[in-house]
Amino acid sequence: MKIELTPQEVALLEAEKIPFRQNGDYAEDEALELLERVREAEVAYSQGTDEATERRYRQYSELGNRLFDMIPE
């Protein structure tokens, strides 16, 4: 499957050193692993109390939701 992300979403992955192949096909298990890494970043930022950390939490949450929607059931 193709996973198409915006440049901002790719930058979020790069900020957490989460590998991503922009033009590559992903097997279902690879896509699930990518989703898991994004959810881990989301959880890490969920503990913050300052505005910047809360913003990062929301960004990773939205990215995780988009990835989840792209993965076939």
ABEGO torsion letter per residue (X at the ends): XBBBBBAAAAAAAAAAGBBBBAABBBBAAAAAAAAAAAAAAAAAAAABABAAAAAAAAAAAAAAAAAAAABBX
